[in-house]
């Protein structure tokens, strides 16, 4: 509806929104998504912490902008979810929200719900906290680029040299956590993703 779109267009991140939030803007934070993703709704950061790790997971704080019983909320309830077709998406929320104010684009201040975890060298979570945060991501990475970097692509390693050590550390922790899951008997649903390529017709 027009009222929903008008409400969405008014949503902005302002200085007063930072009050009471933990400020993570001085941390190295990246998003990792598919090449053609538009709504970047989660981001991660990592640090070496003793023999273990400090892992930061940031999720776009949609609830800050979509209040209960607002026009946006009513429209979202009617739609229920975003619907993904082969060549388009019908979003649950207007693009001004999903791809705009709530999308964690590099170099922009964004509001998040954040989880900070201290993880041992064995992959055990020994401490965790959840808080409202404000972040500014450093890079928008793709799965392909990260894969290439981890496989020694010199050009990409040079391009992303400021986060190269972080990506190696993330991979290290990922291997530890994957091994823990394997020992617990997890099922690896490693499916190939179907992708449709369209011409002008």
C-alpha positions, 0 to 999 in steps of 0.5 A: 500500500502507499501508506506502507511504502511511505512509512518505509521511505521515512526509515533512516539510521540516525545518531540517536539510534546508537544510544544504548547500543554497543559500538562495533564500528572499530571492529573488522566485520564482513558479510559473505553472501551469494554473488547476486544477493541484495539483502545482506542481513548478517555479518561476522567478525573474528579475533584471536583470543588467547588460544581460542577465538572471539566470534562476532555475529551481527544480524540486521535489527529489523525490529528497530524499524518495523514496529508492532501494528505499524503499516509495515508490520501489517503488510509483513503479516499479510505476506508472511514471507518473501517469495523467491521465483526463478527471475524475481523476488516478491519481498515481505518488506519494501526494498527501502527496508530489506535492501536499504536501511536493514541491508549491511552494506560496506561503509554504512552505519547499520543497527544490529542484534549482535552475539559475541562468543568466546570459543575455546581452541576445541570449539566450545563456547565458554562465554556469550552475550547478546546485545543491540549493536551498531556496525560498519562492515569493511567488505561485502564478500561472496562465497566464491571469493572467499573460496578462491582466497582460501585456495591461494588466489594471489590476486584476491589475497592482495585485493583483500589483504586487510581481511586475509588473516581474518578469513584464515582465522574464520576458516580455522574455526569453521574446521574445528566446529565442523569436526565437532558436528561430525563427531556428533553425527550431523548430516551434511546436506551438500546440495548443488543449488539450481540457478536459472539463466534467462535471455531477453525472452 
